Amino acid sequence: MKKILLSLALALGLSSAALASGGGFPLDKAPNRTNDMAALQNGAKLFVNYCLNCHSAAFMRYNRLRDIGLTDSQIAENLTFTTEKIGDTMKASIDPKQAKEWFGANPPDLTVVARSRAGAGGSGADYLYTFLRTFYRDPARPTGWNNLVFHNVGMPNPLWQLQGEREPVHAKVESHGVEAEVVTGWTPVKAGTMSEAEFNNNIGDLVAYMQWMGEPAQNQRVRLGVWVLLFLAAFTLVAWRLNAAFWKDVK
């Protein structure tokens, strides 16, 4: 009976993990860089060059990138295309009809994806950080790519030239009578232009930018919150002393 209960508990745990991560793959912790201007600028560059081809960020304007330390000239010269203006929203380059024909569906808008992907298995940043680093070659898929976090994903790996091509190494692990398949490593197929450490670092910057894009005022909100708490603490002390002084002669 005890063994049955342990097996059931493990099975429920595996199911919960699968629901949390969207495919049963554990999420890696994303680095917190939303206060790092250099990281956000590099992430914005990666987003424009590798994500904006198919995905849009319809609720983000290019001129909002001033908040991460970029000037209008830097934005215009490095992050916009010839037909776009500094005040335009970030629109995808691909035609929606072509996107639906090629991928089976129009790629979703990414403005708030870092917030919408948050769950019990980790934050939205954790999801994106793991998702973007776990693409692998799969000849059975129409695009030739698959993903460990989002199994049978419709999109190819947009960063394959940087990361290279690889295949996961699986192994079966049994615990309390429940068998699960886990990834124990990777087999390189074709090298990319970046080392694994460089690629992971750039993905950290990209995810940080997508976090910031989902709520550009988040850092200001946190700083304001700290000052509000300090003010309330000081006001509480003053009010306490005034109350004591007012009632000291009252018996």
Number of C-alpha atoms within 10 A of each C-alpha: 6 7 10 11 11 15 17 15 14 17 18 12 12 16 13 15 18 16 15 20 26 19 16 21 25 19 22 17 15 21 16 13 18 21 13 13 17 15 22 26 19 17 22 26 18 20 20 20 15 14 19 18 15 19 23 21 24 15 15 21 16 20 17 17 21 12 11 19 13 16 13 16 10 13 19 17 11 12 19 17 11 8 6 14 14 17 12 15 17 22 19 18 13 15 11 15 11 12 16 12 10 14 15 13 14 17 17 11 17 21 21 19 19 24 18 13 17 17 15 10 20 17 20 23 28 23 28 26 24 25 18 21 20 18 28 23 19 15 10 10 14 15 17 14 22 24 24 22 23 17 14 16 16 19 21 18 23 15 19 20 13 16 23 20 20 19 18 18 11 12 11 10 11 9 11 14 14 14 13 13 12 15 12 10 11 14 11 13 12 12 15 17 12 14 13 15 10 13 18 19 13 18 24 27 30 27 31 29 28 27 24 24 26 19 15 18 11 15 13 10 11 11 10 12 12 12 11 12 11 12 12 12 12 12 12 12 12 12 12 12 11 12 11 11 11 10 9 9 7 6 4
